[in-house]
Amino acid sequence: MTCNTSPIRILYVEDDKILQLSLAQMLEILGYEVACADNGKQGVEKAESWQPDIILMDMRMPVMTGDQAIQVLRSKPDTAKIPIFVLSAFTDAKTRELCRQVGATKFITKPPDIRKIDADIKELLRLDG
């Protein structure tokens, strides 16, 4: 009997290098395989080439914003169904509605709670944790 023990692949798209590094390290400690991108454009490119199981996406970034990146990802067959959790410090109704409209799976308020993110990922992907 064989088990698939491949780690869940998370793409974290975040322009704040300190937050990017700290959250990526925490996710790796929890057993996830993490790749990072610094803006929405890099995030789209990495998602297409790496095919993550889930994407964590900041909203306000240079080059391409999170909502623009989500729209591009949702328009492409290879990335359209990848769950996308938005992480944002902007919690107003307009931002949340924009996330919903472009196809975000979940909205998470910054600063993120790593235990909550871990639980949400496992619940979404129906894993025992």
A tleap script that builds the chain and sets N, CA, C and O, in Angstrom:
source leaprc.protein.ff14SB
mol = sequence {
  NMET THR CYS ASN THR SER PRO ILE ARG ILE
  LEU TYR VAL GLU ASP ASP LYS ILE LEU GLN
  LEU SER LEU ALA GLN MET LEU GLU ILE LEU
  GLY TYR GLU VAL ALA CYS ALA ASP ASN GLY
  LYS GLN GLY VAL GLU LYS ALA GLU SER TRP
  GLN PRO ASP ILE ILE LEU MET ASP MET ARG
  MET PRO VAL MET THR GLY ASP GLN ALA ILE
  GLN VAL LEU ARG SER LYS PRO ASP THR ALA
  LYS ILE PRO ILE PHE VAL LEU SER ALA PHE
  THR ASP ALA LYS THR ARG GLU LEU CYS ARG
  GLN VAL GLY ALA THR LYS PHE ILE THR LYS
  PRO PRO ASP ILE ARG LYS ILE ASP ALA ASP
  ILE LYS GLU LEU LEU ARG LEU ASP CGLY
}
set mol.1.N position { 0.850 -1.178 0.000 }
set mol.1.CA position { 0.000 0.000 0.000 }
set mol.1.C position { 0.896 1.242 0.000 }
set mol.1.O position { 1.793 1.370 0.833 }
set mol.2.N position { 0.645 2.148 -0.937 }
set mol.2.CA position { 1.455 3.360 -1.002 }
set mol.2.C position { 0.604 4.568 -0.686 }
set mol.2.O position { -0.592 4.604 -0.974 }
set mol.3.N position { 1.237 5.547 -0.094 }
set mol.3.CA position { 0.560 6.798 0.231 }
set mol.3.C position { 1.229 7.928 -0.527 }
set mol.3.O position { 2.446 7.938 -0.714 }
set mol.4.N position { 0.431 8.862 -0.951 }
set mol.4.CA position { 0.978 10.053 -1.567 }
set mol.4.C position { 1.390 11.002 -0.448 }
set mol.4.O position { 0.543 11.567 0.244 }
set mol.5.N position { 2.688 11.169 -0.279 }
set mol.5.CA position { 3.176 12.029 0.789 }
set mol.5.C position { 3.759 13.331 0.251 }
set mol.5.O position { 4.498 14.019 0.955 }
set mol.6.N position { 3.437 13.667 -0.977 }
set mol.6.CA position { 3.919 14.927 -1.537 }
set mol.6.C position { 3.331 16.083 -0.749 }
set mol.6.O position { 2.135 16.095 -0.456 }
set mol.7.N position { 4.169 17.062 -0.402 }
set mol.7.CA position { 3.638 18.207 0.342 }
set mol.7.C position { 2.708 19.055 -0.520 }
set mol.7.O position { 2.832 19.097 -1.744 }
set mol.8.N position { 1.792 19.715 0.138 }
set mol.8.CA position { 0.903 20.656 -0.547 }
set mol.8.C position { 1.746 21.840 -0.996 }
set mol.8.O position { 2.551 22.378 -0.236 }
set mol.9.N position { 1.542 22.230 -2.249 }
set mol.9.CA position { 2.321 23.325 -2.838 }
set mol.9.C position { 1.548 24.633 -2.735 }
set mol.9.O position { 0.431 24.755 -3.238 }
set mol.10.N position { 2.168 25.614 -2.068 }
set mol.10.CA position { 1.549 26.925 -1.885 }
set mol.10.C position { 2.388 27.981 -2.586 }
set mol.10.O position { 3.599 28.066 -2.383 }
set mol.11.N position { 1.732 28.779 -3.410 }
set mol.11.CA position { 2.369 29.950 -4.002 }
set mol.11.C position { 1.934 31.160 -3.195 }
set mol.11.O position { 0.740 31.429 -3.066 }
set mol.12.N position { 2.899 31.887 -2.654 }
set mol.12.CA position { 2.609 33.068 -1.844 }
set mol.12.C position { 3.053 34.308 -2.616 }
set mol.12.O position { 4.244 34.502 -2.860 }
set mol.13.N position { 2.091 35.142 -2.997 }
set mol.13.CA position { 2.356 36.344 -3.786 }
set mol.13.C position { 2.228 37.551 -2.862 }
set mol.13.O position { 1.130 37.903 -2.430 }
set mol.14.N position { 3.365 38.181 -2.565 }
set mol.14.CA position { 3.420 39.245 -1.553 }
set mol.14.C position { 4.619 40.142 -1.834 }
set mol.14.O position { 5.731 39.647 -2.017 }
set mol.15.N position { 4.407 41.458 -1.872 }
set mol.15.CA position { 5.511 42.380 -2.141 }
set mol.15.C position { 6.281 42.791 -0.886 }
set mol.15.O position { 7.393 43.307 -1.002 }
set mol.16.N position { 5.734 42.582 0.290 }
set mol.16.CA position { 6.427 42.897 1.541 }
set mol.16.C position { 7.369 41.732 1.857 }
set mol.16.O position { 6.927 40.665 2.282 }
set mol.17.N position { 8.676 41.950 1.642 }
set mol.17.CA position { 9.653 40.865 1.767 }
set mol.17.C position { 9.706 40.269 3.171 }
set mol.17.O position { 9.887 39.060 3.320 }
set mol.18.N position { 9.553 41.091 4.192 }
set mol.18.CA position { 9.608 40.578 5.567 }
set mol.18.C position { 8.419 39.661 5.836 }
set mol.18.O position { 8.586 38.567 6.376 }
set mol.19.N position { 7.235 40.100 5.465 }
set mol.19.CA position { 6.046 39.265 5.642 }
set mol.19.C position { 6.139 38.015 4.775 }
set mol.19.O position { 5.789 36.920 5.214 }
set mol.20.N position { 6.612 38.184 3.542 }
set mol.20.CA position { 6.753 37.047 2.633 }
set mol.20.C position { 7.663 35.977 3.236 }
set mol.20.O position { 7.314 34.797 3.259 }
set mol.21.N position { 8.815 36.394 3.716 }
set mol.21.CA position { 9.779 35.450 4.281 }
set mol.21.C position { 9.250 34.788 5.547 }
set mol.21.O position { 9.370 33.574 5.709 }
set mol.22.N position { 8.666 35.573 6.443 }
set mol.22.CA position { 8.212 35.003 7.716 }
set mol.22.C position { 7.051 34.030 7.523 }
set mol.22.O position { 7.052 32.950 8.114 }
set mol.23.N position { 6.065 34.394 6.708 }
set mol.23.CA position { 4.934 33.490 6.500 }
set mol.23.C position { 5.368 32.245 5.722 }
set mol.23.O position { 4.914 31.140 6.017 }
set mol.24.N position { 6.240 32.419 4.736 }
set mol.24.CA position { 6.735 31.264 3.974 }
set mol.24.C position { 7.463 30.286 4.891 }
set mol.24.O position { 7.274 29.075 4.781 }
set mol.25.N position { 8.291 30.800 5.792 }
set mol.25.CA position { 9.009 29.925 6.724 }
set mol.25.C position { 8.050 29.188 7.650 }
set mol.25.O position { 8.227 27.997 7.910 }
set mol.26.N position { 7.042 29.885 8.146 }
set mol.26.CA position { 6.065 29.228 9.024 }
set mol.26.C position { 5.313 28.127 8.273 }
set mol.26.O position { 5.078 27.052 8.824 }
set mol.27.N position { 4.940 28.388 7.034 }
set mol.27.CA position { 4.239 27.378 6.237 }
set mol.27.C position { 5.139 26.174 5.968 }
set mol.27.O position { 4.672 25.035 5.994 }
set mol.28.N position { 6.419 26.416 5.713 }
set mol.28.CA position { 7.357 25.314 5.492 }
set mol.28.C position { 7.517 24.470 6.753 }
set mol.28.O position { 7.608 23.245 6.669 }
set mol.29.N position { 7.553 25.109 7.912 }
set mol.29.CA position { 7.635 24.374 9.181 }
set mol.29.C position { 6.427 23.454 9.342 }
set mol.29.O position { 6.542 22.363 9.899 }
set mol.30.N position { 5.266 23.898 8.851 }
set mol.30.CA position { 4.051 23.085 8.927 }
set mol.30.C position { 4.017 21.981 7.865 }
set mol.30.O position { 3.075 21.190 7.828 }
set mol.31.N position { 5.030 21.924 7.010 }
set mol.31.CA position { 5.134 20.842 6.042 }
set mol.31.C position { 4.709 21.176 4.624 }
set mol.31.O position { 4.660 20.292 3.770 }
set mol.32.N position { 4.404 22.427 4.363 }
set mol.32.CA position { 4.022 22.831 3.012 }
set mol.32.C position { 5.265 23.138 2.185 }
set mol.32.O position { 6.296 23.544 2.721 }
set mol.33.N position { 5.158 22.941 0.883 }
set mol.33.CA position { 6.188 23.386 -0.055 }
set mol.33.C position { 5.763 24.768 -0.537 }
set mol.33.O position { 4.661 24.928 -1.062 }
set mol.34.N position { 6.621 25.762 -0.366 }
set mol.34.CA position { 6.237 27.146 -0.638 }
set mol.34.C position { 7.148 27.771 -1.690 }
set mol.34.O position { 8.372 27.649 -1.629 }
set mol.35.N position { 6.527 28.437 -2.649 }
set mol.35.CA position { 7.244 29.281 -3.608 }
set mol.35.C position { 6.676 30.683 -3.453 }
set mol.35.O position { 5.513 30.851 -3.088 }
set mol.36.N position { 7.495 31.684 -3.731 }
set mol.36.CA position { 7.058 33.073 -3.554 }
set mol.36.C position { 7.209 33.869 -4.842 }
set mol.36.O position { 8.040 33.565 -5.698 }
set mol.37.N position { 6.380 34.891 -4.947 }
set mol.37.CA position { 6.464 35.862 -6.034 }
set mol.37.C position { 6.265 37.238 -5.418 }
set mol.37.O position { 5.570 37.383 -4.413 }
set mol.38.N position { 6.883 38.253 -6.028 }
set mol.38.CA position { 6.891 39.602 -5.459 }
set mol.38.C position { 5.771 40.510 -5.944 }
set mol.38.O position { 5.562 41.584 -5.380 }
set mol.39.N position { 5.051 40.101 -6.972 }
set mol.39.CA position { 3.942 40.907 -7.491 }
set mol.39.C position { 3.007 40.006 -8.292 }
set mol.39.O position { 3.310 38.838 -8.533 }
set mol.40.N position { 1.876 40.560 -8.697 }
set mol.40.CA position { 0.884 39.761 -9.398 }
set mol.40.C position { 1.377 39.163 -10.702 }
set mol.40.O position { 1.038 38.026 -11.029 }
set mol.41.N position { 2.171 39.910 -11.450 }
set mol.41.CA position { 2.694 39.406 -12.729 }
set mol.41.C position { 3.581 38.187 -12.502 }
set mol.41.O position { 3.432 37.170 -13.179 }
set mol.42.N position { 4.503 38.292 -11.547 }
set mol.42.CA position { 5.347 37.144 -11.214 }
set mol.42.C position { 4.501 35.987 -10.691 }
set mol.42.O position { 4.784 34.822 -10.973 }
set mol.43.N position { 3.463 36.317 -9.929 }
set mol.43.CA position { 2.578 35.289 -9.392 }
set mol.43.C position { 1.874 34.502 -10.483 }
set mol.43.O position { 1.783 33.276 -10.409 }
set mol.44.N position { 1.378 35.198 -11.492 }
set mol.44.CA position { 0.719 34.530 -12.619 }
set mol.44.C position { 1.714 33.612 -13.329 }
set mol.44.O position { 1.402 32.457 -13.619 }
set mol.45.N position { 2.908 34.127 -13.605 }
set mol.45.CA position { 3.928 33.328 -14.297 }
set mol.45.C position { 4.303 32.091 -13.485 }
set mol.45.O position { 4.414 30.995 -14.036 }
set mol.46.N position { 4.497 32.262 -12.181 }
set mol.46.CA position { 4.877 31.137 -11.325 }
set mol.46.C position { 3.734 30.128 -11.215 }
set mol.46.O position { 3.977 28.921 -11.215 }
set mol.47.N position { 2.505 30.601 -11.124 }
set mol.47.CA position { 1.356 29.689 -11.043 }
set mol.47.C position { 1.250 28.841 -12.306 }
set mol.47.O position { 0.948 27.650 -12.234 }
set mol.48.N position { 1.496 29.445 -13.446 }
set mol.48.CA position { 1.414 28.705 -14.709 }
set mol.48.C position { 2.512 27.654 -14.814 }
set mol.48.O position { 2.264 26.549 -15.297 }
set mol.49.N position { 3.719 27.983 -14.370 }
set mol.49.CA position { 4.835 27.050 -14.517 }
set mol.49.C position { 4.904 26.018 -13.394 }
set mol.49.O position { 5.342 24.890 -13.624 }
set mol.50.N position { 4.482 26.381 -12.194 }
set mol.50.CA position { 4.663 25.525 -11.018 }
set mol.50.C position { 3.401 24.767 -10.625 }
set mol.50.O position { 3.491 23.738 -9.956 }
set mol.51.N position { 2.236 25.250 -11.022 }
set mol.51.CA position { 0.949 24.623 -10.721 }
set mol.51.C position { 0.776 24.301 -9.226 }
set mol.51.O position { 0.736 23.132 -8.845 }
set mol.52.N position { 0.674 25.332 -8.390 }
set mol.52.CA position { 0.492 25.107 -6.952 }
set mol.52.C position { -0.888 24.526 -6.643 }
set mol.52.O position { -1.799 24.576 -7.470 }
set mol.53.N position { -1.020 23.977 -5.442 }
set mol.53.CA position { -2.317 23.477 -4.984 }
set mol.53.C position { -3.197 24.613 -4.490 }
set mol.53.O position { -4.423 24.519 -4.531 }
set mol.54.N position { -2.569 25.686 -4.024 }
set mol.54.CA position { -3.295 26.839 -3.497 }
set mol.54.C position { -2.414 28.080 -3.647 }
set mol.54.O position { -1.187 27.988 -3.646 }
set mol.55.N position { -3.057 29.234 -3.775 }
set mol.55.CA position { -2.334 30.500 -3.888 }
set mol.55.C position { -2.777 31.419 -2.760 }
set mol.55.O position { -3.972 31.567 -2.502 }
set mol.56.N position { -1.807 32.037 -2.087 }
set mol.56.CA position { -2.066 33.103 -1.119 }
set mol.56.C position { -1.674 34.398 -1.818 }
set mol.56.O position { -0.529 34.542 -2.247 }
set mol.57.N position { -2.603 35.339 -1.939 }
set mol.57.CA position { -2.402 36.526 -2.778 }
set mol.57.C position { -2.636 37.815 -2.001 }
set mol.57.O position { -3.709 38.024 -1.434 }
set mol.58.N position { -1.624 38.676 -1.983 }
set mol.58.CA position { -1.796 40.034 -1.469 }
set mol.58.C position { -2.612 40.811 -2.503 }
set mol.58.O position { -2.662 40.424 -3.670 }
set mol.59.N position { -3.245 41.898 -2.083 }
set mol.59.CA position { -4.038 42.702 -3.022 }
set mol.59.C position { -3.275 43.885 -3.586 }
set mol.59.O position { -3.281 44.106 -4.797 }
set mol.60.N position { -2.626 44.636 -2.739 }
set mol.60.CA position { -1.977 45.881 -3.175 }
set mol.60.C position { -0.496 45.626 -3.408 }
set mol.60.O position { 0.292 45.535 -2.467 }
set mol.61.N position { -0.131 45.512 -4.695 }
set mol.61.CA position { 1.257 45.244 -5.074 }
set mol.61.C position { 1.604 46.058 -6.311 }
set mol.61.O position { 0.719 46.477 -7.057 }
set mol.62.N position { 2.909 46.282 -6.527 }
set mol.62.CA position { 3.324 46.969 -7.752 }
set mol.62.C position { 3.234 46.038 -8.966 }
set mol.62.O position { 3.046 44.831 -8.815 }
set mol.63.N position { 3.364 46.583 -10.121 }
set mol.63.CA position { 3.380 45.894 -11.417 }
set mol.63.C position { 1.995 45.368 -11.783 }
set mol.63.O position { 1.426 45.784 -12.792 }
set mol.64.N position { 1.449 44.465 -10.984 }
set mol.64.CA position { 0.102 43.925 -11.190 }
set mol.64.C position { -0.503 43.666 -9.822 }
set mol.64.O position { 0.089 42.964 -9.001 }
set mol.65.N position { -1.676 44.224 -9.572 }
set mol.65.CA position { -2.329 44.050 -8.273 }
set mol.65.C position { -2.875 42.637 -8.122 }
set mol.65.O position { -2.957 41.882 -9.091 }
set mol.66.N position { -3.244 42.292 -6.904 }
set mol.66.CA position { -3.793 40.973 -6.644 }
set mol.66.C position { -5.078 40.703 -7.400 }
set mol.66.O position { -5.258 39.615 -7.946 }
set mol.67.N position { -5.982 41.686 -7.440 }
set mol.67.CA position { -7.242 41.456 -8.154 }
set mol.67.C position { -7.004 41.285 -9.650 }
set mol.67.O position { -7.686 40.485 -10.290 }
set mol.68.N position { -6.046 42.022 -10.222 }
set mol.68.CA position { -5.720 41.841 -11.637 }
set mol.68.C position { -5.141 40.448 -11.878 }
set mol.68.O position { -5.489 39.787 -12.857 }
set mol.69.N position { -4.264 40.010 -10.990 }
set mol.69.CA position { -3.660 38.685 -11.119 }
set mol.69.C position { -4.717 37.588 -11.006 }
set mol.69.O position { -4.685 36.614 -11.759 }
set mol.70.N position { -5.644 37.741 -10.080 }
set mol.70.CA position { -6.705 36.739 -9.928 }
set mol.70.C position { -7.533 36.656 -11.208 }
set mol.70.O position { -7.873 35.560 -11.653 }
set mol.71.N position { -7.859 37.795 -11.798 }
set mol.71.CA position { -8.627 37.788 -13.051 }
set mol.71.C position { -7.880 37.036 -14.143 }
set mol.71.O position { -8.484 36.252 -14.876 }
set mol.72.N position { -6.576 37.262 -14.263 }
set mol.72.CA position { -5.778 36.558 -15.269 }
set mol.72.C position { -5.766 35.062 -14.972 }
set mol.72.O position { -5.978 34.248 -15.871 }
set mol.73.N position { -5.518 34.696 -13.715 }
set mol.73.CA position { -5.474 33.279 -13.339 }
set mol.73.C position { -6.807 32.588 -13.598 }
set mol.73.O position { -6.831 31.450 -14.066 }
set mol.74.N position { -7.900 33.252 -13.304 }
set mol.74.CA position { -9.225 32.662 -13.513 }
set mol.74.C position { -9.570 32.523 -14.999 }
set mol.74.O position { -10.444 31.734 -15.358 }
set mol.75.N position { -8.893 33.279 -15.859 }
set mol.75.CA position { -9.185 33.232 -17.296 }
set mol.75.C position { -8.406 32.146 -18.026 }
set mol.75.O position { -8.667 31.890 -19.202 }
set mol.76.N position { -7.460 31.507 -17.358 }
set mol.76.CA position { -6.605 30.507 -17.999 }
set mol.76.C position { -6.994 29.099 -17.538 }
set mol.76.O position { -7.137 28.851 -16.341 }
set mol.77.N position { -7.161 28.186 -18.485 }
set mol.77.CA position { -7.597 26.827 -18.124 }
set mol.77.C position { -6.701 26.126 -17.095 }
set mol.77.O position { -7.204 25.407 -16.232 }
set mol.78.N position { -5.390 26.326 -17.177 }
set mol.78.CA position { -4.473 25.626 -16.272 }
set mol.78.C position { -4.476 26.162 -14.846 }
set mol.78.O position { -4.018 25.480 -13.929 }
set mol.79.N position { -4.990 27.379 -14.646 }
set mol.79.CA position { -4.962 27.978 -13.308 }
set mol.79.C position { -6.344 28.381 -12.798 }
set mol.79.O position { -6.473 28.844 -11.665 }
set mol.80.N position { -7.354 28.212 -13.608 }
set mol.80.CA position { -8.700 28.712 -13.274 }
set mol.80.C position { -9.272 28.112 -11.998 }
set mol.80.O position { -10.027 28.779 -11.290 }
set mol.81.N position { -8.932 26.880 -11.695 }
set mol.81.CA position { -9.546 26.201 -10.552 }
set mol.81.C position { -8.666 26.169 -9.298 }
set mol.81.O position { -9.058 25.585 -8.288 }
set mol.82.N position { -7.495 26.785 -9.350 }
set mol.82.CA position { -6.625 26.811 -8.170 }
set mol.82.C position { -7.267 27.711 -7.112 }
set mol.82.O position { -7.581 28.865 -7.404 }
set mol.83.N position { -7.466 27.212 -5.897 }
set mol.83.CA position { -8.021 28.060 -4.833 }
set mol.83.C position { -7.086 29.235 -4.535 }
set mol.83.O position { -5.868 29.071 -4.468 }
set mol.84.N position { -7.669 30.411 -4.359 }
set mol.84.CA position { -6.890 31.615 -4.071 }
set mol.84.C position { -7.421 32.267 -2.803 }
set mol.84.O position { -8.576 32.690 -2.740 }
set mol.85.N position { -6.555 32.339 -1.792 }
set mol.85.CA position { -6.874 33.046 -0.556 }
set mol.85.C position { -6.248 34.430 -0.647 }
set mol.85.O position { -5.037 34.550 -0.837 }
set mol.86.N position { -7.047 35.462 -0.517 }
set mol.86.CA position { -6.538 36.831 -0.498 }
set mol.86.C position { -6.136 37.181 0.926 }
set mol.86.O position { -6.898 36.953 1.867 }
set mol.87.N position { -4.933 37.738 1.084 }
set mol.87.CA position { -4.464 38.258 2.368 }
set mol.87.C position { -4.349 39.762 2.219 }
set mol.87.O position { -3.581 40.249 1.390 }
set mol.88.N position { -5.105 40.502 3.016 }
set mol.88.CA position { -5.098 41.953 2.870 }
set mol.88.C position { -5.309 42.654 4.205 }
set mol.88.O position { -6.055 42.183 5.064 }
set mol.89.N position { -4.636 43.785 4.358 }
set mol.89.CA position { -4.857 44.642 5.524 }
set mol.89.C position { -6.063 45.544 5.300 }
set mol.89.O position { -6.573 46.154 6.240 }
set mol.90.N position { -6.514 45.626 4.059 }
set mol.90.CA position { -7.672 46.448 3.717 }
set mol.90.C position { -8.920 45.586 3.841 }
set mol.90.O position { -9.163 44.708 3.013 }
set mol.91.N position { -9.707 45.839 4.875 }
set mol.91.CA position { -10.835 44.965 5.194 }
set mol.91.C position { -12.184 45.602 4.906 }
set mol.91.O position { -13.219 45.081 5.322 }
set mol.92.N position { -12.180 46.719 4.201 }
set mol.92.CA position { -13.436 47.413 3.914 }
set mol.92.C position { -14.315 46.580 2.977 }
set mol.92.O position { -13.834 45.681 2.287 }
set mol.93.N position { -15.586 46.891 2.969 }
set mol.93.CA position { -16.561 46.146 2.171 }
set mol.93.C position { -16.226 46.187 0.684 }
set mol.93.O position { -16.426 45.196 -0.019 }
set mol.94.N position { -15.724 47.309 0.198 }
set mol.94.CA position { -15.387 47.441 -1.226 }
set mol.94.C position { -14.279 46.455 -1.624 }
set mol.94.O position { -14.370 45.807 -2.667 }
set mol.95.N position { -13.244 46.345 -0.799 }
set mol.95.CA position { -12.146 45.415 -1.084 }
set mol.95.C position { -12.632 43.971 -1.041 }
set mol.95.O position { -12.296 43.173 -1.916 }
set mol.96.N position { -13.418 43.636 -0.030 }
set mol.96.CA position { -13.956 42.272 0.076 }
set mol.96.C position { -14.850 41.926 -1.122 }
set mol.96.O position { -14.791 40.813 -1.645 }
set mol.97.N position { -15.666 42.877 -1.544 }
set mol.97.CA position { -16.546 42.649 -2.690 }
set mol.97.C position { -15.726 42.474 -3.968 }
set mol.97.O position { -16.048 41.620 -4.794 }
set mol.98.N position { -14.681 43.264 -4.139 }
set mol.98.CA position { -13.808 43.120 -5.304 }
set mol.98.C position { -13.186 41.730 -5.330 }
set mol.98.O position { -13.127 41.097 -6.385 }
set mol.99.N position { -12.727 41.255 -4.190 }
set mol.99.CA position { -12.145 39.912 -4.105 }
set mol.99.C position { -13.159 38.851 -4.519 }
set mol.99.O position { -12.833 37.926 -5.263 }
set mol.100.N position { -14.369 38.990 -4.041 }
set mol.100.CA position { -15.422 38.042 -4.395 }
set mol.100.C position { -15.702 38.087 -5.896 }
set mol.100.O position { -15.831 37.046 -6.540 }
set mol.101.N position { -15.795 39.292 -6.447 }
set mol.101.CA position { -16.124 39.453 -7.865 }
set mol.101.C position { -15.071 38.854 -8.793 }
set mol.101.O position { -15.413 38.281 -9.827 }
set mol.102.N position { -13.799 38.980 -8.435 }
set mol.102.CA position { -12.751 38.461 -9.319 }
set mol.102.C position { -12.507 36.967 -9.128 }
set mol.102.O position { -11.772 36.359 -9.906 }
set mol.103.N position { -13.113 36.370 -8.102 }
set mol.103.CA position { -13.030 34.923 -7.958 }
set mol.103.C position { -12.146 34.409 -6.844 }
set mol.103.O position { -11.722 33.253 -6.878 }
set mol.104.N position { -11.855 35.245 -5.851 }
set mol.104.CA position { -11.078 34.764 -4.706 }
set mol.104.C position { -11.889 33.721 -3.941 }
set mol.104.O position { -13.109 33.838 -3.817 }
set mol.105.N position { -11.211 32.717 -3.438 }
set mol.105.CA position { -11.853 31.645 -2.685 }
set mol.105.C position { -12.159 32.073 -1.257 }
set mol.105.O position { -13.200 31.720 -0.704 }
set mol.106.N position { -11.239 32.840 -0.661 }
set mol.106.CA position { -11.361 33.223 0.745 }
set mol.106.C position { -10.623 34.540 0.968 }
set mol.106.O position { -9.648 34.843 0.281 }
set mol.107.N position { -11.102 35.315 1.937 }
set mol.107.CA position { -10.468 36.578 2.318 }
set mol.107.C position { -9.919 36.428 3.726 }
set mol.107.O position { -10.651 36.058 4.643 }
set mol.108.N position { -8.625 36.716 3.903 }
set mol.108.CA position { -7.971 36.614 5.203 }
set mol.108.C position { -7.374 37.973 5.544 }
set mol.108.O position { -6.667 38.573 4.735 }
set mol.109.N position { -7.663 38.449 6.744 }
set mol.109.CA position { -7.183 39.748 7.187 }
set mol.109.C position { -5.729 39.661 7.645 }
set mol.109.O position { -5.341 38.722 8.339 }
set mol.110.N position { -4.930 40.654 7.248 }
set mol.110.CA position { -3.554 40.766 7.745 }
set mol.110.C position { -3.574 41.502 9.076 }
set mol.110.O position { -4.426 42.368 9.273 }
set mol.111.N position { -2.675 41.194 9.989 }
set mol.111.CA position { -1.664 40.157 9.864 }
set mol.111.C position { -2.306 38.772 9.954 }
set mol.111.O position { -3.219 38.554 10.751 }
set mol.112.N position { -1.825 37.848 9.137 }
set mol.112.CA position { -2.454 36.528 9.090 }
set mol.112.C position { -2.128 35.675 10.312 }
set mol.112.O position { -1.038 35.758 10.877 }
set mol.113.N position { -3.088 34.863 10.700 }
set mol.113.CA position { -2.922 33.888 11.778 }
set mol.113.C position { -2.551 32.560 11.115 }
set mol.113.O position { -3.384 31.950 10.445 }
set mol.114.N position { -1.322 32.116 11.295 }
set mol.114.CA position { -0.827 30.924 10.606 }
set mol.114.C position { -1.655 29.687 10.937 }
set mol.114.O position { -1.862 28.837 10.071 }
set mol.115.N position { -2.132 29.572 12.173 }
set mol.115.CA position { -2.952 28.404 12.542 }
set mol.115.C position { -4.265 28.405 11.777 }
set mol.115.O position { -4.750 27.355 11.355 }
set mol.116.N position { -4.837 29.594 11.601 }
set mol.116.CA position { -6.097 29.713 10.857 }
set mol.116.C position { -5.874 29.409 9.378 }
set mol.116.O position { -6.683 28.721 8.755 }
set mol.117.N position { -4.788 29.916 8.820 }
set mol.117.CA position { -4.489 29.623 7.415 }
set mol.117.C position { -4.304 28.123 7.228 }
set mol.117.O position { -4.840 27.546 6.282 }
set mol.118.N position { -3.549 27.489 8.120 }
set mol.118.CA position { -3.321 26.044 8.059 }
set mol.118.C position { -4.649 25.290 8.117 }
set mol.118.O position { -4.882 24.378 7.323 }
set mol.119.N position { -5.510 25.666 9.049 }
set mol.119.CA position { -6.818 25.007 9.179 }
set mol.119.C position { -7.677 25.237 7.937 }
set mol.119.O position { -8.343 24.316 7.466 }
set mol.120.N position { -7.665 26.449 7.410 }
set mol.120.CA position { -8.458 26.754 6.215 }
set mol.120.C position { -7.969 25.970 5.002 }
set mol.120.O position { -8.778 25.488 4.209 }
set mol.121.N position { -6.657 25.840 4.854 }
set mol.121.CA position { -6.101 25.070 3.736 }
set mol.121.C position { -6.508 23.612 3.863 }
set mol.121.O position { -6.960 23.004 2.893 }
set mol.122.N position { -6.352 23.053 5.048 }
set mol.122.CA position { -6.699 21.645 5.247 }
set mol.122.C position { -8.185 21.407 5.048 }
set mol.122.O position { -8.581 20.390 4.478 }
set mol.123.N position { -9.006 22.333 5.511 }
set mol.123.CA position { -10.448 22.195 5.311 }
set mol.123.C position { -10.785 22.268 3.826 }
set mol.123.O position { -11.566 21.465 3.317 }
set mol.124.N position { -10.195 23.227 3.143 }
set mol.124.CA position { -10.464 23.396 1.718 }
set mol.124.C position { -10.034 22.175 0.921 }
set mol.124.O position { -10.763 21.709 0.045 }
set mol.125.N position { -8.870 21.667 1.221 }
set mol.125.CA position { -8.340 20.526 0.474 }
set mol.125.C position { -8.744 19.191 1.087 }
set mol.125.O position { -8.301 18.134 0.637 }
set mol.126.N position { -9.597 19.244 2.127 }
set mol.126.CA position { -10.145 18.057 2.787 }
set mol.126.C position { -9.061 17.092 3.264 }
set mol.126.O position { -9.076 15.896 2.974 }
set mol.127.N position { -8.125 17.672 4.007 }
set mol.127.CA position { -7.041 16.861 4.545 }
set mol.127.C position { -7.240 16.652 6.026 }
set mol.127.O position { -7.831 17.489 6.710 }
set mol.128.N position { -6.749 15.541 6.515 }
set mol.128.CA position { -6.744 15.317 7.958 }
set mol.128.C position { -5.559 16.055 8.532 }
set mol.128.O position { -4.454 15.968 7.998 }
set mol.129.N position { -5.775 16.789 9.625 }
set mol.129.CA position { -4.667 17.564 10.140 }
set mol.129.C position { -4.495 17.442 11.581 }
set mol.129.O position { -3.588 18.051 12.149 }
savepdb mol mol.pdb
quit
